Amino acid sequence: MKFTTNLKSHGSSNYWLDSSMLLAIAAFIGLGTGFAAIGFKMLIGIFHTGFFRGTENVLGSFLGQYYIVLVPALGGLLVGPIVYFLAREAKGHGVPEVMAAVAEKDGVIRPRLVLVKAVASAITIGSGGSAGREGPIVQISSAIGSTIGQVLKVSPDILKTLVACGAAGGISATFNAPIGGVLFAQEVILGRFTTNNFILIVISSVISAIVSRVYWGDNPSFLVQPYELVSPEELGFYVVLGILAGIFAVIYNKVLYGSEDLFEKIKVIPEYVKPAIGGLMVGFMGLYYPQVFGVGYETVELVLRNELSWALVFILLFAKLIATSLTIGSGGSGGVFAPSLFMGSMLGGSFGYLVDKLFPAITALPGAYALVGMAGVFAGISQAPITGIIIIFEMTGDYKVILPLMLVCVISSLVAKGLCPESIYTMKLARRGVNVRKGQNVDMMGIMPVEAVMTSDVETLDINMTLKAAKERMLQRSFTGFPVMEGDKLAAVVTYEQVWNAIRNDGDETRLLKDIVNHHLICVLPQDTIGKVMEKMAEGDIGRLPVVDPDDHSRLIGIVTRSDIIEAYSLAANGDRG
């Protein structure tokens, strides 16, 4: 079975069948990713129990509390060979590899990655590595969507959408954030918003959320107090927090990849051993600050409830930064989203303690700033403010801080983009020479309307013109084809080749254009996509198509040629057309 159409093909006789099949596929991906998220979280718990309790039972009797130093290192010893020998794309945080698959490989992801990424990341996180679940589950779920699409032999455009369906389902189930999952898939994975993609992605995200809610219940990821904006003057403090979040996001980006570069330069140690070295360093940190181990959501909830001291919150901000950079930079497998929430809450909490101390009458409790700081740092590292706003709102269920949340996310994203044009996801690809934005711009050709590139000032010929007059007019112009008008109505399109062949065949230049033109017109509408125009040109081997009024197909409003398409393609490829 092969699917090569998409939801744009409404004129197709198979439209309803194709649409129904695509919706069914998206729902099936949602089911698969929902169960995958549940299984992945359970796998992390199994490894966590095995590593910490098992190591304590074996080594705790003679090492005492120091056994904990070895736990992340033991996890690294297992993760390194698994990733190195089975699937090297499972190394790191996963989302950039999904973006690269969409930009460079038409959405093709190796099926084996589902198992390799799940095991490697579960070991990394379960053994205390400082990483999150979102990157792995996005990569795992995207691989599920890609695998299903490959089995069904869908077209490249649909395969990319199914990859995004998987990513949305993974985020939705993991964080109980179906809207955030949809926005993450479109804003981060695809880099664009389209109605056609949106329908399928929503279906997958909703089904995945239902699966997770049946198993875990319909509860937000974080239980927080009902914070709200205390006074209008407080918005000024949130502006400052937005700037700080943007700056810290860039620091996080730089330190993470600086750590990766540092480990890359160490050539005397085999690559598959390096995660153990990073794990050992994290183990030493965890001896004094065990909060840096794993995802760290328990600690985030404490700062959201104002139950940690200012000194500890401030220390954990930088301790988590170092621990995450060591875990991911050394070759561990895990996400960067959860650490950004951890660090964002510590940044916001530290700032909140300060302003609450100085201006207690007009500021909320530090937990409110911690909550908004979570969204701000994520928006800064991802440069995806819309996703940051919605996903934190869904993870907390707190609508009362939506105004500061929006303000901080937008400011953080702008500051981070101004300081570093690459997000934490695109940076990894840019360092490998992969320009995902270029791929996304070129892909815009599929949704760009004809009216954006057509020529409105059209040279025309009259249908009662002689072949001689038509030939002379054509020679005076550089165009090879002209619309032919009968009064003020479009009658046909004629090419120089047609006119020349007619004159050459019978030598009569006094014949009229109406005697040789083909009245079977192939036209396009101004709202049609360039992709549809290219299909029509290819089917009829035509180099130009008249653009007609949607309400009156005999009224000419423009013309679109292959040259127009090529120029638009070039502009999109260079990022000059939005």
C-alpha positions in Angstrom: 0.0 0.0 0.0 1.4 3.4 -1.0 0.2 6.9 0.0 1.6 9.7 -2.1 -1.0 12.4 -1.7 -1.7 14.8 1.2 -4.6 16.7 2.6 -4.1 19.5 -0.1 -5.3 17.2 -2.8 -9.0 18.0 -2.3 -9.7 17.8 -6.0 -8.6 14.2 -6.1 -11.2 11.5 -6.5 -9.4 9.7 -3.6 -9.4 12.7 -1.3 -11.7 11.3 1.3 -10.1 7.9 1.3 -6.6 9.4 1.5 -7.6 11.8 4.2 -9.2 9.1 6.3 -6.2 6.8 5.9 -3.9 9.6 7.0 -6.0 10.5 10.0 -6.0 6.8 11.0 -2.2 6.6 10.6 -1.8 9.7 12.8 -4.1 8.2 15.4 -2.1 4.9 15.3 1.1 6.9 15.8 -0.5 8.6 18.8 -1.3 5.3 20.3 2.2 4.0 19.8 3.9 7.1 21.2 1.6 7.2 24.2 2.5 3.6 25.1 6.2 4.4 24.3 6.2 7.3 26.7 4.7 5.1 29.5 7.2 2.3 28.8 10.1 4.7 28.7 9.3 6.3 32.0 8.9 2.8 33.6 12.3 1.8 32.1 14.0 4.8 33.7 12.5 3.7 37.0 13.7 0.2 36.7 17.2 1.3 35.9 17.2 3.9 38.7 16.2 1.2 41.2 18.8 -1.2 39.8 21.7 1.2 39.7 21.2 2.9 43.1 19.9 0.1 45.2 22.0 -2.5 43.6 25.2 -0.5 43.8 24.4 0.4 47.4 23.9 -3.3 48.3 27.2 -4.3 46.6 29.5 -1.4 47.4 27.8 0.5 50.2 29.1 -1.8 52.9 32.7 -0.7 52.4 32.4 2.6 50.5 29.7 4.1 52.6 28.0 7.1 51.0 30.8 7.3 48.5 29.3 4.5 46.5 27.1 7.1 44.8 30.1 8.6 43.0 30.3 5.4 40.9 26.7 5.0 39.9 26.6 7.5 37.0 30.0 6.2 35.9 28.7 2.6 35.7 25.8 3.9 33.6 28.2 5.6 31.3 30.2 2.4 30.9 27.0 0.8 29.5 25.7 3.7 27.5 29.0 4.4 25.6 29.3 1.0 23.8 25.5 0.8 23.2 25.5 4.1 21.3 28.9 3.7 19.7 28.3 0.3 18.2 24.5 0.2 17.6 23.3 3.7 16.7 25.5 6.8 17.1 22.6 9.1 16.4 21.3 8.1 19.8 24.2 10.1 21.4 23.2 13.4 22.9 19.8 15.0 23.3 18.1 13.7 20.2 16.0 16.6 18.9 18.7 17.9 16.5 18.9 14.4 14.9 15.1 14.5 14.3 15.4 18.0 12.7 18.3 16.8 10.5 16.2 13.8 9.4 13.4 16.1 8.3 15.7 18.6 6.6 18.1 16.2 4.9 16.6 12.7 4.8 12.9 13.4 4.0 12.0 12.2 7.5 13.7 8.8 7.2 14.9 7.6 10.7 16.3 4.1 11.3 13.8 1.8 13.1 16.5 0.4 15.4 16.8 3.8 17.0 13.6 3.3 18.9 15.1 0.5 21.1 18.7 1.9 21.2 17.6 5.4 22.2 15.2 4.1 24.8 17.7 1.8 26.5 20.6 4.3 26.3 18.7 7.2 27.7 16.9 5.2 30.4 20.4 4.0 31.6 21.8 7.5 31.5 18.9 9.1 33.4 18.3 6.1 35.6 22.0 6.0 36.7 21.9 9.6 37.7 23.0 11.4 34.6 21.8 15.0 34.5 19.5 14.9 31.5 15.8 15.0 30.6 13.2 12.7 29.2 11.9 14.9 26.4 14.8 14.7 23.9 14.8 10.9 24.0 11.0 10.5 23.8 10.9 13.0 20.9 13.5 11.0 19.1 11.9 7.6 20.0 8.4 8.8 19.0 9.6 10.4 15.8 11.3 7.2 14.9 8.0 5.4 15.5 6.2 7.8 13.2 9.0 7.5 10.6 9.0 3.7 10.7 5.3 3.5 10.2 5.5 5.9 7.3 8.3 3.9 5.7 6.4 0.7 6.0 3.4 2.2 4.3 5.7 3.9 1.7 4.2 7.4 2.1 5.5 10.3 0.1 8.4 12.4 1.6 6.1 15.3 2.6 3.8 13.0 4.5 6.7 11.1 6.1 8.0 14.4 7.5 4.5 15.1 8.9 4.4 11.7 10.5 7.7 12.3 12.1 6.2 15.5 13.6 3.2 13.5 14.7 5.5 11.2 16.6 7.3 14.2 18.2 4.0 15.8 19.2 2.7 12.6 20.7 5.9 12.0 22.7 5.8 15.5 24.3 2.1 15.3 24.8 2.2 12.0 26.7 5.4 12.7 28.7 4.3 16.1 30.0 0.5 15.8 29.7 0.7 18.8 27.4 -1.1 18.1 24.1 -1.2 21.7 22.9 2.5 22.1 23.8 3.3 18.9 21.9 1.6 20.2 18.7 3.4 23.6 19.0 6.8 21.9 19.7 6.4 19.7 16.6 5.5 22.6 14.3 7.7 25.4 15.8 10.8 23.3 16.6 10.8 20.1 14.5 9.2 21.4 11.3 10.0 25.1 11.8 6.7 26.2 10.3 2.9 26.2 10.9 0.5 24.8 8.3 -3.1 23.8 8.5 -2.6 20.5 6.7 0.2 19.4 9.1 -1.7 20.7 12.0 -4.7 18.4 11.6 -2.6 15.2 11.6 -0.3 16.4 14.4 -3.3 17.3 16.6 -4.8 13.9 16.1 -1.6 12.2 17.2 -1.0 14.5 20.2 -4.6 14.1 21.5 -4.6 10.3 21.2 -1.2 10.1 22.9 -2.4 12.4 25.7 -5.5 10.2 26.2 -3.3 7.1 26.5 -1.0 8.7 29.1 -4.0 10.1 31.1 -5.6 6.7 31.3 -2.4 5.4 32.8 -1.1 8.3 34.9 -4.3 10.4 35.4 -5.1 13.9 34.2 -2.7 15.8 36.5 -0.3 18.6 35.6 3.4 17.8 35.8 3.9 20.3 38.6 1.5 21.2 41.4 2.0 24.9 42.2 0.4 27.5 44.2 -2.0 29.9 42.4 0.5 32.6 41.7 -0.7 35.9 40.1 0.6 39.3 39.2 0.6 41.3 42.5 0.9 44.8 40.9 1.5 46.4 37.5 4.9 47.6 38.7 5.9 44.0 39.0 6.0 43.6 35.3 9.3 45.6 35.3 10.9 42.9 37.4 9.7 40.3 34.9 11.3 42.3 32.1 14.6 42.0 33.9 14.0 38.3 34.4 13.3 37.8 30.7 16.7 39.5 29.9 18.5 37.3 32.5 16.8 34.2 31.1 17.9 35.0 27.5 21.4 35.6 28.6 21.5 32.4 30.7 20.0 30.4 27.8 23.0 31.5 25.6 25.4 30.5 28.5 23.7 27.1 28.7 24.1 26.7 24.9 27.8 27.7 24.9 28.8 25.6 28.0 27.0 22.5 26.7 28.7 22.5 23.3 32.0 23.7 24.9 31.9 20.6 27.0 31.2 18.5 23.9 34.2 20.1 22.2 36.4 19.4 25.2 35.6 15.7 25.3 36.0 15.5 21.5 39.6 16.8 21.8 40.5 14.0 24.2 41.8 11.4 21.6 43.6 9.1 24.0 40.3 7.9 25.5 38.0 5.8 23.3 34.8 7.5 22.5 32.7 4.8 24.0 34.5 5.2 27.4 33.9 9.0 27.6 30.4 8.8 29.0 31.8 6.9 32.0 34.3 9.8 32.6 31.5 12.4 32.5 29.4 10.2 34.7 32.2 9.9 37.3 32.5 13.7 37.4 28.7 14.0 37.8 28.9 11.4 40.6 31.4 13.6 42.6 29.0 16.5 42.2 26.1 14.4 43.3 27.9 13.4 46.5 27.4 17.0 47.7 24.4 18.1 45.7 22.3 15.0 44.8 19.7 17.3 43.3 21.7 17.3 40.1 21.0 13.6 39.5 18.4 12.7 36.8 15.6 14.8 35.7 15.3 16.8 39.0 11.6 17.6 39.0 11.3 16.9 42.7 13.7 19.8 43.3 11.8 22.0 40.9 8.6 21.5 42.8 10.4 22.4 46.1 11.5 25.8 44.7 8.1 26.4 43.2 6.7 25.9 46.7 9.3 28.2 48.2 10.8 25.4 50.3 14.5 25.9 49.4 16.9 28.4 50.7 18.2 31.2 48.5 21.8 29.9 48.8 21.0 26.4 47.7 18.8 27.6 44.8 21.6 29.8 43.5 24.2 27.0 43.8 22.0 24.5 42.1 21.5 26.9 39.1 25.2 26.4 38.2 25.6 22.9 39.5 22.9 21.7 37.2 24.5 23.6 34.3 27.8 21.8 34.8 26.3 18.4 35.5 24.1 18.5 32.4 27.0 19.7 30.2 29.2 16.8 31.5 26.5 14.2 30.9 25.6 15.3 27.4 29.0 16.6 26.4 30.7 13.3 27.3 28.4 11.3 25.1 25.5 10.4 27.4 22.0 10.1 26.0 19.3 12.4 27.3 17.4 15.6 26.8 18.2 19.3 27.5 14.6 20.4 28.0 14.1 19.2 31.6 17.5 20.6 32.7 16.4 24.0 31.2 13.3 23.8 33.3 15.4 23.0 36.4 17.9 25.8 35.7 15.1 28.2 34.8 13.3 27.6 38.1 16.6 28.1 40.0 17.3 31.3 38.0 13.8 32.6 38.5 13.8 31.5 42.2 17.1 33.3 42.9 15.8 36.4 41.3 12.5 36.1 43.0 14.1 35.9 46.5 16.1 39.0 45.7 13.1 41.2 44.5 10.9 39.8 47.3 13.5 40.8 49.9 13.8 44.3 48.4 10.2 45.0 47.4 8.0 42.7 49.4 4.9 44.9 49.0 4.7 44.8 45.2 6.1 41.3 44.3 4.8 37.8 44.4 6.6 35.0 46.2 9.9 33.6 44.7 8.0 30.6 43.5 6.1 32.7 40.9 9.4 33.9 39.4 10.7 30.3 39.5 7.7 29.3 37.5 8.1 32.0 34.9 11.8 31.5 34.8 11.3 27.9 33.7 9.5 29.0 30.6 11.9 31.9 30.0 15.0 29.7 29.9 13.3 27.1 27.7 12.1 29.8 25.3 15.6 31.2 25.2 17.4 27.9 24.5 14.9 26.8 21.9 14.0 30.2 20.5 10.5 28.9 20.4 8.5 31.4 22.7 5.0 30.1 21.7 5.9 26.6 22.7 7.5 27.9 25.9 4.4 29.8 26.9 1.9 27.0 26.2 3.9 24.0 27.5 4.6 25.6 30.9 1.0 26.7 31.2 -0.1 23.1 30.5 2.5 21.6 32.8 1.4 23.7 35.7 -2.2 24.5 35.0 -1.7 28.1 36.3 -3.3 30.7 34.1 -2.9 33.6 36.5 0.7 34.2 35.6 0.1 34.1 31.8 0.9 37.8 31.3 4.4 37.6 32.9 4.9 34.2 31.3 4.3 35.7 27.8 6.4 38.7 28.5 9.4 36.7 29.8 9.3 34.1 27.0 9.2 36.7 24.3 12.0 38.8 25.8 14.2 35.8 26.5 13.8 34.5 23.0 14.6 37.9 21.5 17.7 38.4 23.7 19.0 34.8 23.1 18.5 35.2 19.3 20.3 38.5 19.4 23.3 37.1 21.2 23.3 33.7 19.4 21.3 33.1 16.2 21.3 29.4 16.7 19.1 27.6 19.3 20.4 24.8 21.4 18.8 22.4 18.8 20.0 24.1 15.6 23.5 24.8 17.0 24.4 21.1 16.9 23.4 20.9 13.3 25.0 24.2 12.3 28.3 22.9 13.7 28.0 19.9 11.3 27.2 22.3 8.4 23.5 21.4 8.3 21.3 24.4 7.6 17.8 23.4 8.7 16.4 26.8 8.0 17.4 26.5 4.4 15.5 23.3 4.1 12.5 24.8 5.8 12.5 27.9 3.5 12.7 25.7 0.4 9.9 23.6 1.8 7.8 26.7 2.0 7.4 26.3 -1.8 4.8 23.8 -1.1 2.5 26.3 0.6 3.5 29.6 -1.1 0.6 31.0 -3.1 0.8 31.8 -6.8 -0.1 35.4 -6.2 3.2 35.8 -4.4 5.3 35.2 -7.5 3.0 35.7 -10.5 3.4 38.6 -13.0 0.3 40.9 -13.0 1.3 43.2 -15.9 0.7 40.7 -18.7 1.5 41.1 -22.4 -1.4 39.6 -24.5 -2.3 39.0 -28.1 -5.7 39.4 -29.8 -7.3 36.2 -31.2 -8.0 38.0 -34.5 -4.3 39.0 -35.0 -2.5 37.5 -38.0 0.3 35.1 -37.6 2.7 37.6 -39.1 1.7 40.3 -36.6 1.9 37.8 -33.8 5.4 36.6 -34.8 6.6 40.2 -35.0 5.2 41.0 -31.6 6.8 38.0 -30.1 10.2 38.8 -31.7 10.0 42.3 -30.1 9.5 40.7 -26.7 11.7 38.3 -24.8 8.7 36.1 -23.9 8.2 32.8 -25.5 4.4 32.5 -24.8 1.5 34.9 -24.6 -2.1 34.7 -23.4 -4.6 35.2 -26.3 -7.6 37.3 -25.6 -11.0 37.4 -27.3 -12.2 40.9 -26.3 -11.7 41.1 -22.6 -11.9 37.3 -22.1 -9.1 34.8 -22.0 -9.3 32.4 -24.9 -6.0 30.5 -25.1 -2.3 30.6 -24.6 0.0 30.5 -27.7 3.8 30.0 -27.9 6.3 31.3 -30.5 7.0 27.7 -31.5 3.3 27.2 -32.4 3.2 30.3 -34.5 6.5 29.6 -36.3 5.4 26.0 -37.0 2.1 27.1 -38.5 3.8 29.6 -40.8 6.5 27.1 -41.8 4.0 24.4 -42.6 1.8 26.3 -45.1 3.7 29.6 -45.6 0.5 31.6 -45.1 1.3 34.5 -42.6 -2.2 36.0 -43.1 -4.0 33.3 -41.2 -5.4 34.4 -37.8 -4.3 33.2 -34.4 -7.8 31.7 -33.8 -7.1 29.2 -36.5 -4.2 27.6 -34.7 -4.7 28.1 -31.0 -5.9 25.3 -28.7 -8.9 26.5 -26.7 -8.3 23.8 -24.0 -6.9 26.0 -21.2 -5.0 24.9 -18.2 -5.3 27.7 -15.6 -4.4 28.3 -12.0 -5.9 30.4 -9.3 -4.1 33.1 -7.3 -4.5 31.1 -4.0 -3.2 27.8 -5.5 0.2 26.8 -4.2 3.4 26.8 -6.2 3.6 23.1 -5.6 0.3 22.7 -7.4 1.5 24.9 -10.3 4.6 22.7 -10.7 2.5 19.6 -10.8 0.3 21.1 -13.6 3.4 22.3 -15.5 4.9 18.8 -15.3 1.7 17.0 -16.3 1.2 19.2 -19.5 4.9 19.9 -20.2 3.9 23.6 -20.1 6.3 26.5 -19.3 3.7 29.1 -18.3 0.2 29.1 -16.9 -2.4 31.9 -16.9 -3.7 33.0 -13.5 -7.4 33.7 -13.5 -10.0 35.2 -11.3 -11.5 32.6 -8.9 -15.0 33.9 -9.6 -14.6 34.3 -13.4 -12.1 31.9 -15.1 -12.3 33.9 -18.3 -10.8 37.0 -16.6 -7.0 37.1 -16.7 -5.3 38.6 -13.7 -1.7 37.4 -14.2 0.7 34.7 -15.5 3.2 32.4 -13.8 6.2 30.9 -15.6 8.9 28.4 -14.9 11.3 31.4 -14.5 9.1 32.8 -11.8 9.1 29.4 -10.0 12.9 29.1 -10.2 13.4 32.7 -8.9 11.0 32.0 -6.0 12.9 28.8 -5.3 16.2 30.6 -5.2 14.9 33.3 -2.9 13.4 30.7 -0.5 16.6 28.7 -0.5 18.6 31.8 0.5 16.0 32.7 3.2 15.0 35.9 1.4 11.3 35.1 1.3 9.3 34.6 4.5 
